[in-house]
Amino acid sequence: MKTYIDLFAGCGGWSSGLSEAGWINNGFYEINQSACDTAQRNFKFKISKIDLEKNEDLLFPEVDLVVGSPPCQGFSNEGYKKKDDIRNNLVFSYYQIVKKIRPNMFIFENVPGFKRLYNGFFYKQFIELFEELGYSIESRILNFSDYGVPQNRKRFVAIGTIDRKFRFPEPSHGAQEGLFKKLPLVTLWDAISDLPHVIHGERHGVFKYEKEPINSFQDEMRKGSDMVSNHTTQSHSQRVLDKISSVPIGGNMSSIVGDFSENKTHYEGGYRRAKKDQPSYTAYWTRGMTSIHPELNRFLSPRECARIQSFPDRHIFEGTTIEHYTQICNAVPPLFAKALAEHINDVS
């Protein structure tokens, strides 16, 4: 069996997918307590709550693969972008750990901005440092919808190998069904239409399934679960409800700019209502918002976001509702992790 460790592991997106592909976890490292609580609930292996930047003397097991997604806020489209953002330095913490372990392969995932921001400063150093260790690096900007994830989520993925050159798996899904034997893209409605309809202000969040699954994605998400959990929603003021109801299908914040004094600019991630028959917008949590439900006047619930991220319903999230959103939306989609791990199995 092949072994791996998961760095900056969050609530377990990488580990969920790798475990499904038959890989054995030999280390799970995360600093956030609620994310660790979630991982502890869902996995049988040891969860280590630890700050990887401040534990330079930490010993790691020998493994075949190191995966990791260091915090991306310094490179993201959201928030402020500062070259000296301390979170950017976690990229080099990741490098130092790989240098210690010298696995046959590593996988690094981050937002697309990692490659282009600061004139490619971090990206160029990243490549040079790993090549000096003897790794051959292949990197791409991938859209995870090409691998069965029901959202347009573009991410920078770099894979380093010691003994051979790596080739990324071909997309399994595409916009034109059947073209090159591709499956159809999984849409937002494919992902969430079987979940109970709840209005804003739902705080309990635990339900029995009310509908039968209608597609293979829903079948997969419901394996091992007989209940829907984390299906809570925020309590909106009438003003927020007015804003949400003003956004049409496929619309965004431009629908409300000018009508509300507190919203004078159109920013990424604001008041977007996705189309049902397309993959969702990227799962995100920013400024107290995520995408708007395509039929109901509320933001998506954590469980709906989890479906969009391809977390199975049996994966239960611990902490507050805000922590649920943060854990889910920052994660690597398990279906992509599984697809990549199975590809590695096939070519090894």
BAMI-709140 format. One record per residue (C-alpha): residue number from 1; residue in three letters; x, y, z. Coordinates in Angstrom, 3 decimals, decimal comma, padded with zeros to 6 digits. Layout:
BEGIN
NODE num residu     east    north       up
NODE NUM    ALA        X        Y        Z
...
END
This chain:
BEGIN
NODE num residu     east    north       up
NODE   1    MET  000,000  000,000  000,000
NODE   2    LYS  001,223  003,509 -000,774
NODE   3    THR  001,651  006,001  002,057
NODE   4    TYR  001,320  009,764  002,314
NODE   5    ILE  001,306  012,668  004,749
NODE   6    ASP -001,067  015,633  004,518
NODE   7    LEU  000,361  019,090  005,330
NODE   8    PHE -001,810  022,152  006,036
NODE   9    ALA -004,493  019,512  005,865
NODE  10    GLY -007,582  021,550  006,811
NODE  11    CYS -010,680  019,421  007,299
NODE  12    GLY -009,380  016,606  005,131
NODE  13    GLY -010,096  017,134  001,437
NODE  14    TRP -006,849  015,553  000,267
NODE  15    SER -007,090  012,755  002,818
NODE  16    SER -010,697  011,955  001,964
NODE  17    GLY -009,867  011,453 -001,705
NODE  18    LEU -006,563  009,665 -001,174
NODE  19    SER -008,130  007,278  001,337
NODE  20    GLU -010,885  006,436 -001,164
NODE  21    ALA -008,147  005,592 -003,680
NODE  22    GLY -006,529  003,151 -001,244
NODE  23    TRP -003,668  005,269  000,093
NODE  24    ILE -002,579  005,010  003,753
NODE  25    ASN -002,219  008,155  005,868
NODE  26    ASN  000,956  008,342  007,990
NODE  27    GLY  000,541  011,951  009,124
NODE  28    PHE -002,101  014,671  009,181
NODE  29    TYR -000,943  018,157  010,230
NODE  30    GLU -003,205  021,177  010,701
NODE  31    ILE -003,133  024,239  012,986
NODE  32    ASN -006,844  025,119  013,135
NODE  33    GLN -008,681  023,492  016,033
NODE  34    SER -012,129  023,207  014,425
NODE  35    ALA -010,620  021,675  011,275
NODE  36    CYS -008,750  019,169  013,458
NODE  37    ASP -011,995  018,381  015,278
NODE  38    THR -013,672  017,701  011,946
NODE  39    ALA -010,820  015,481  010,785
NODE  40    GLN -010,805  013,583  014,081
NODE  41    ARG -014,500  012,851  013,692
NODE  42    ASN -014,170  011,576  010,135
NODE  43    PHE -010,849  009,699  010,023
NODE  44    LYS -009,437  006,843  012,083
NODE  45    PHE -005,797  007,924  011,832
NODE  46    LYS -003,995  010,351  014,138
NODE  47    ILE -004,648  014,073  013,735
NODE  48    SER -001,808  016,416  014,763
NODE  49    LYS -002,743  019,987  015,690
NODE  50    ILE  000,486  021,795  015,032
NODE  51    ASP  001,984  024,973  013,564
NODE  52    LEU  004,289  023,696  010,837
NODE  53    GLU  006,082  027,032  010,570
NODE  54    LYS  007,212  026,941  014,203
NODE  55    ASN  008,231  023,291  014,433
NODE  56    GLU  011,428  023,109  012,455
NODE  57    ASP  012,700  020,142  014,513
NODE  58    LEU  009,561  018,051  013,990
NODE  59    LEU  010,270  014,530  012,748
NODE  60    PHE  008,188  013,113  009,922
NODE  61    PRO  007,729  009,508  008,797
NODE  62    GLU  009,080  008,240  005,506
NODE  63    VAL  006,280  008,149  002,952
NODE  64    ASP  005,791  007,749 -000,777
NODE  65    LEU  003,892  011,026 -001,200
NODE  66    VAL  003,595  014,421  000,479
NODE  67    VAL  000,505  016,499 -000,297
NODE  68    GLY -000,228  020,000  000,898
NODE  69    SER -002,156  023,192  000,309
NODE  70    PRO -000,493  026,009  002,272
NODE  71    PRO -002,841  028,944  003,037
NODE  72    CYS -003,496  030,898 -000,144
NODE  73    GLN -004,790  034,255  001,106
NODE  74    GLY -001,650  036,099  000,037
NODE  75    PHE -002,226  034,976 -003,562
NODE  76    SER -006,029  034,928 -003,716
NODE  77    ASN -008,337  037,198 -005,723
NODE  78    GLU -010,003  038,038 -002,404
NODE  79    GLY -008,444  040,340  000,171
NODE  80    TYR -005,216  042,292  000,186
NODE  81    LYS -002,175  041,077 -001,711
NODE  82    LYS  001,131  041,736 -000,007
NODE  83    LYS  004,415  040,198 -001,017
NODE  84    ASP  005,461  040,049  002,641
NODE  85    ASP  002,206  038,383  003,788
NODE  86    ILE  003,449  035,931  006,438
NODE  87    ARG  001,100  033,268  005,114
NODE  88    ASN  003,070  033,229  001,865
NODE  89    ASN  006,068  031,966  003,835
NODE  90    LEU  004,223  028,729  004,537
NODE  91    VAL  005,083  027,767  000,968
NODE  92    PHE  008,673  027,525  002,117
NODE  93    SER  007,671  025,599  005,245
NODE  94    TYR  006,156  023,073  002,845
NODE  95    TYR  009,435  022,974  000,907
NODE  96    GLN  011,503  022,403  004,061
NODE  97    ILE  009,360  019,423  005,054
NODE  98    VAL  009,608  017,856  001,598
NODE  99    LYS  013,367  018,405  001,780
NODE 100    LYS  013,491  016,486  005,068
NODE 101    ILE  011,399  013,553  003,889
NODE 102    ARG  012,532  013,296  000,242
NODE 103    PRO  009,444  011,361 -000,903
NODE 104    ASN  009,266  009,923 -004,400
NODE 105    MET  006,493  012,408 -005,166
NODE 106    PHE  004,888  015,560 -003,798
NODE 107    ILE  001,713  017,412 -004,755
NODE 108    PHE  001,272  021,126 -004,078
NODE 109    GLU -002,031  022,969 -004,611
NODE 110    ASN -002,799  026,675 -004,442
NODE 111    VAL -004,821  029,392 -006,141
NODE 112    PRO -003,898  030,421 -009,714
NODE 113    GLY -002,447  033,681 -008,406
NODE 114    PHE  000,466  031,725 -006,923
NODE 115    LYS  001,992  031,493 -010,378
NODE 116    ARG  001,486  035,047 -011,587
NODE 117    LEU  001,477  037,419 -008,598
NODE 118    TYR  004,554  039,422 -007,571
NODE 119    ASN  005,908  038,811 -011,112
NODE 120    GLY  006,083  035,112 -010,355
NODE 121    PHE  008,460  035,645 -007,405
NODE 122    PHE  007,202  032,742 -005,282
NODE 123    TYR  006,561  030,463 -008,248
NODE 124    LYS  010,083  030,861 -009,673
NODE 125    GLN  011,716  030,229 -006,304
NODE 126    PHE  009,420  027,262 -005,722
NODE 127    ILE  010,484  025,599 -008,991
NODE 128    GLU  014,180  026,350 -008,507
NODE 129    LEU  014,307  025,029 -004,937
NODE 130    PHE  012,629  021,743 -005,788
NODE 131    GLU  014,678  021,218 -008,933
NODE 132    GLU  017,807  021,660 -006,806
NODE 133    LEU  016,545  018,735 -004,707
NODE 134    GLY  016,385  016,610 -007,857
NODE 135    TYR  012,662  016,784 -008,539
NODE 136    SER  011,171  017,012 -012,002
NODE 137    ILE  008,254  019,481 -011,748
NODE 138    GLU  005,082  019,493 -013,785
NODE 139    SER  002,537  022,232 -013,055
NODE 140    ARG -000,786  023,344 -014,503
NODE 141    ILE -003,767  025,526 -013,800
NODE 142    LEU -006,561  022,957 -013,631
NODE 143    ASN -010,323  023,387 -013,553
NODE 144    PHE -011,601  020,739 -011,153
NODE 145    SER -014,933  020,578 -012,992
NODE 146    ASP -012,979  018,584 -015,613
NODE 147    TYR -012,664  015,807 -013,016
NODE 148    GLY -016,288  015,522 -011,921
NODE 149    VAL -016,362  018,260 -009,284
NODE 150    PRO -019,575  020,321 -009,676
NODE 151    GLN -017,914  023,736 -009,686
NODE 152    ASN -015,646  025,829 -011,848
NODE 153    ARG -012,712  025,792 -009,466
NODE 154    LYS -009,398  026,686 -011,072
NODE 155    ARG -006,285  025,898 -009,044
NODE 156    PHE -002,540  025,753 -009,521
NODE 157    VAL -001,280  022,208 -009,053
NODE 158    ALA  002,409  021,250 -009,081
NODE 159    ILE  003,653  017,678 -008,910
NODE 160    GLY  007,262  016,780 -008,288
NODE 161    THR  008,741  013,362 -009,008
NODE 162    ILE  012,201  011,906 -008,448
NODE 163    ASP  012,429  008,906 -010,733
NODE 164    ARG  010,261  009,812 -013,709
NODE 165    LYS  008,399  012,605 -015,451
NODE 166    PHE  004,767  012,971 -014,410
NODE 167    ARG  001,851  013,505 -016,779
NODE 168    PHE -001,429  014,884 -015,485
NODE 169    PRO -004,537  012,766 -016,021
NODE 170    GLU -006,727  013,681 -018,951
NODE 171    PRO -010,048  015,310 -018,008
NODE 172    SER -012,793  012,775 -017,341
NODE 173    HIS -015,646  015,261 -017,847
NODE 174    GLY -016,421  017,850 -020,509
NODE 175    ALA -019,031  020,268 -021,809
NODE 176    GLN -019,834  018,024 -024,770
NODE 177    GLU -020,979  014,645 -023,507
NODE 178    GLY -019,343  011,722 -025,248
NODE 179    LEU -016,571  013,763 -026,907
NODE 180    PHE -013,359  011,759 -026,450
NODE 181    LYS -015,381  009,486 -024,103
NODE 182    LYS -015,859  012,275 -021,594
NODE 183    LEU -018,701  012,316 -019,097
NODE 184    PRO -020,923  015,419 -018,913
NODE 185    LEU -019,921  018,140 -016,484
NODE 186    VAL -021,642  017,823 -013,103
NODE 187    THR -023,894  020,835 -012,597
NODE 188    LEU -024,916  022,704 -009,469
NODE 189    TRP -028,388  021,159 -009,611
NODE 190    ASP -026,924  017,692 -010,187
NODE 191    ALA -025,094  018,217 -006,905
NODE 192    ILE -027,739  019,651 -004,562
NODE 193    SER -031,240  019,058 -005,951
NODE 194    ASP -031,926  016,070 -003,677
NODE 195    LEU -031,166  018,001 -000,462
NODE 196    PRO -034,093  019,261  001,655
NODE 197    HIS -035,215  022,796  000,850
NODE 198    VAL -034,691  024,994  003,888
NODE 199    ILE -035,314  028,720  004,309
NODE 200    HIS -032,943  031,262  005,789
NODE 201    GLY -032,420  031,070  009,545
NODE 202    GLU -032,372  027,258  009,781
NODE 203    ARG -030,221  026,445  012,812
NODE 204    HIS -030,768  022,730  013,463
NODE 205    GLY -029,416  021,545  010,131
NODE 206    VAL -030,049  017,800  010,488
NODE 207    PHE -032,654  016,157  008,240
NODE 208    LYS -033,719  012,828  006,852
NODE 209    TYR -033,470  012,517  003,090
NODE 210    GLU -036,774  013,578  001,553
NODE 211    LYS -036,009  012,600 -002,054
NODE 212    GLU -034,384  009,702 -003,820
NODE 213    PRO -031,051  010,351 -005,561
NODE 214    ILE -031,482  011,046 -009,266
NODE 215    ASN -027,931  010,706 -010,582
NODE 216    SER -024,618  008,959 -009,899
NODE 217    PHE -023,116  012,001 -008,160
NODE 218    GLN -025,912  012,056 -005,585
NODE 219    ASP -025,564  008,290 -005,136
NODE 220    GLU -021,877  008,756 -004,425
NODE 221    MET -022,436  011,611 -001,973
NODE 222    ARG -024,992  009,615  000,021
NODE 223    LYS -022,899  006,460  000,479
NODE 224    GLY -022,554  005,597  004,147
NODE 225    SER -025,020  008,264  005,280
NODE 226    ASP -028,685  008,104  006,252
NODE 227    MET -029,024  011,768  007,253
NODE 228    VAL -028,218  015,246  005,968
NODE 229    SER -026,101  017,219  008,452
NODE 230    ASN -024,616  020,740  008,504
NODE 231    HIS -027,590  021,965  006,438
NODE 232    THR -027,868  025,212  008,392
NODE 233    THR -028,533  028,660  006,948
NODE 234    GLN -027,886  032,200  008,070
NODE 235    SER -030,497  034,530  009,503
NODE 236    HIS -030,796  037,439  007,091
NODE 237    SER -032,095  040,920  007,782
NODE 238    GLN -034,825  042,230  005,479
NODE 239    ARG -032,241  044,442  003,782
NODE 240    VAL -030,034  041,450  002,962
NODE 241    LEU -033,084  039,517  001,762
NODE 242    ASP -033,945  042,441 -000,505
NODE 243    LYS -030,454  042,305 -001,970
NODE 244    ILE -030,519  038,560 -002,480
NODE 245    SER -033,937  038,662 -004,148
NODE 246    SER -032,664  041,353 -006,532
NODE 247    VAL -030,053  039,002 -008,022
NODE 248    PRO -031,353  036,932 -010,970
NODE 249    ILE -030,097  033,513 -012,030
NODE 250    GLY -026,612  034,029 -013,406
NODE 251    GLY -026,462  037,511 -011,866
NODE 252    ASN -023,962  038,952 -009,443
NODE 253    MET -023,239  042,000 -007,340
NODE 254    SER -023,707  044,336 -010,294
NODE 255    SER -027,435  043,708 -009,799
NODE 256    ILE -027,403  045,615 -006,496
NODE 257    VAL -024,651  048,209 -006,933
NODE 258    GLY -026,336  051,607 -007,007
NODE 259    ASP -029,486  050,437 -005,234
NODE 260    PHE -027,934  050,069 -001,785
NODE 261    SER -025,748  052,771 -000,290
NODE 262    GLU -023,439  050,304  001,469
NODE 263    ASN -022,624  048,529 -001,803
NODE 264    LYS -021,020  051,033 -004,127
NODE 265    THR -018,546  048,721 -005,819
NODE 266    HIS -018,727  045,347 -007,536
NODE 267    TYR -016,253  042,906 -006,024
NODE 268    GLU -015,451  039,273 -006,746
NODE 269    GLY -017,558  036,831 -004,771
NODE 270    GLY -020,366  039,227 -003,941
NODE 271    TYR -024,039  038,217 -004,243
NODE 272    ARG -023,686  035,684 -007,052
NODE 273    ARG -026,564  033,371 -007,982
NODE 274    ALA -025,332  030,421 -010,002
NODE 275    LYS -027,144  028,773 -012,882
NODE 276    LYS -028,645  025,388 -012,142
NODE 277    ASP -027,588  023,713 -015,379
NODE 278    GLN -023,893  024,581 -015,120
NODE 279    PRO -021,140  023,786 -012,628
NODE 280    SER -021,351  026,126 -009,657
NODE 281    TYR -019,196  029,133 -009,010
NODE 282    THR -016,108  028,318 -006,976
NODE 283    ALA -017,129  027,428 -003,425
NODE 284    TYR -016,078  030,433 -001,357
NODE 285    TRP -016,696  032,148  001,954
NODE 286    THR -015,935  035,855  002,003
NODE 287    ARG -017,363  038,889  003,786
NODE 288    GLY -019,993  036,666  005,386
NODE 289    MET -021,278  035,426  002,025
NODE 290    THR -021,207  032,451 -000,259
NODE 291    SER -023,171  031,920 -003,491
NODE 292    ILE -026,950  032,399 -003,524
NODE 293    HIS -029,166  029,340 -003,880
NODE 294    PRO -030,532  029,102 -007,456
NODE 295    GLU -034,177  028,863 -006,308
NODE 296    LEU -034,341  030,157 -002,732
NODE 297    ASN -033,526  033,634 -001,438
NODE 298    ARG -030,667  032,699  000,840
NODE 299    PHE -027,007  031,840  000,632
NODE 300    LEU -026,003  028,209  000,208
NODE 301    SER -025,790  026,112  003,363
NODE 302    PRO -022,515  024,483  004,469
NODE 303    ARG -023,851  021,105  003,307
NODE 304    GLU -024,668  022,517 -000,120
NODE 305    CYS -021,148  023,944 -000,286
NODE 306    ALA -019,819  020,554  000,804
NODE 307    ARG -021,700  018,876 -002,055
NODE 308    ILE -020,233  021,433 -004,476
NODE 309    GLN -016,808  020,554 -003,065
NODE 310    SER -017,655  016,819 -003,421
NODE 311    PHE -017,427  015,998  000,289
NODE 312    PRO -019,705  013,001  000,954
NODE 313    ASP -022,628  013,515  003,314
NODE 314    ARG -021,010  011,201  005,854
NODE 315    HIS -018,234  013,793  006,283
NODE 316    ILE -019,531  015,830  009,237
NODE 317    PHE -018,104  019,266  010,013
NODE 318    GLU -017,385  020,392  013,576
NODE 319    GLY -017,339  023,935  014,967
NODE 320    THR -019,517  026,963  014,289
NODE 321    THR -021,404  027,550  011,052
NODE 322    ILE -018,786  030,112  009,985
NODE 323    GLU -016,057  027,562  010,699
NODE 324    HIS -017,955  025,023  008,596
NODE 325    TYR -017,960  027,392  005,621
NODE 326    THR -014,272  028,180  006,058
NODE 327    GLN -013,223  024,536  006,337
NODE 328    ILE -015,279  023,441  003,356
NODE 329    CYS -014,468  026,270  000,977
NODE 330    ASN -010,709  026,178  001,679
NODE 331    ALA -010,435  022,439  001,034
NODE 332    VAL -009,248  020,449 -001,952
NODE 333    PRO -012,288  018,689 -003,456
NODE 334    PRO -012,074  014,999 -002,498
NODE 335    LEU -013,202  013,841 -005,948
NODE 336    PHE -010,248  015,603 -007,554
NODE 337    ALA -007,869  014,176 -004,948
NODE 338    LYS -009,264  010,709 -005,614
NODE 339    ALA -008,980  011,096 -009,412
NODE 340    LEU -005,366  012,206 -009,131
NODE 341    ALA -004,483  009,424 -006,689
NODE 342    GLU -006,089  006,773 -008,902
NODE 343    HIS -004,156  008,122 -011,881
NODE 344    ILE -000,920  007,807 -009,900
NODE 345    ASN -001,914  004,227 -009,014
NODE 346    ASP -002,440  003,456 -012,700
NODE 347    VAL  000,848  004,880 -013,953
NODE 348    SER  003,069  003,672 -011,105
END
